[in-house]
Amino acid sequence: MLIFLLYAAADHAKNNPIGAYKGIFDCVSRMYRHEGLASLYRGAMVNIFAGSFANSVFFFVYTDGKVRYNYDPSNPNSMTTILISLRASLVAMILTTPFWVVKTRLALFKETSPNP
């Protein structure tokens, strides 16, 4: 499996229309020059929304779990605390994964005009 991933990465690097950058400043300057200022912030609003939504969902479910499963503040390292956190993390992850996928696609793919 690892060898397949290495071959896939090497093949992608050969066929990638974007050449390798010399460093972060080269990357920023070329993005700004070729795609404009907006390219540096592509996907930022989705990122802000998804991060806020993920944290809100996590803490809502975590607080609900503390009430529902009799959280004991005198024993914060109990298995109950771990399970409450696990439950909150899974719910937040399941609900926000689509937003992270959209954010990644916005960051990776350039906008193209639709063909008439």
Contacts in CASP RR format, 6 or more apart in sequence:
PFRMAT RR
TARGET T0000
AUTHOR 0000-0000-0000
METHOD contacts of the structure
MODEL  1
MLIFLLYAAADHAKNNPIGAYKGIFDCVSRMYRHEGLASLYRGAMVNIFA
GSFANSVFFFVYTDGKVRYNYDPSNPNSMTTILISLRASLVAMILTTPFW
VVKTRLALFKETSPNP
13 20 0 8 1.000
21 27 0 8 1.000
21 30 0 8 1.000
28 40 0 8 1.000
31 39 0 8 1.000
31 40 0 8 1.000
32 39 0 8 1.000
32 40 0 8 1.000
35 110 0 8 1.000
42 106 0 8 1.000
42 107 0 8 1.000
43 103 0 8 1.000
43 106 0 8 1.000
43 107 0 8 1.000
46 99 0 8 1.000
46 102 0 8 1.000
46 103 0 8 1.000
46 106 0 8 1.000
47 103 0 8 1.000
49 99 0 8 1.000
50 96 0 8 1.000
50 99 0 8 1.000
50 100 0 8 1.000
50 103 0 8 1.000
51 96 0 8 1.000
51 99 0 8 1.000
53 95 0 8 1.000
53 96 0 8 1.000
53 99 0 8 1.000
54 92 0 8 1.000
54 93 0 8 1.000
54 95 0 8 1.000
54 96 0 8 1.000
54 99 0 8 1.000
55 92 0 8 1.000
57 88 0 8 1.000
57 91 0 8 1.000
57 92 0 8 1.000
57 95 0 8 1.000
57 96 0 8 1.000
58 88 0 8 1.000
58 89 0 8 1.000
58 91 0 8 1.000
58 92 0 8 1.000
59 88 0 8 1.000
61 87 0 8 1.000
61 88 0 8 1.000
61 91 0 8 1.000
61 92 0 8 1.000
62 84 0 8 1.000
62 85 0 8 1.000
62 87 0 8 1.000
62 88 0 8 1.000
65 71 0 8 1.000
65 84 0 8 1.000
65 87 0 8 1.000
65 88 0 8 1.000
66 84 0 8 1.000
69 80 0 8 1.000
69 83 0 8 1.000
69 84 0 8 1.000
70 80 0 8 1.000
71 80 0 8 1.000
71 81 0 8 1.000
71 84 0 8 1.000
72 78 0 8 1.000
72 80 0 8 1.000
75 81 0 8 1.000
END
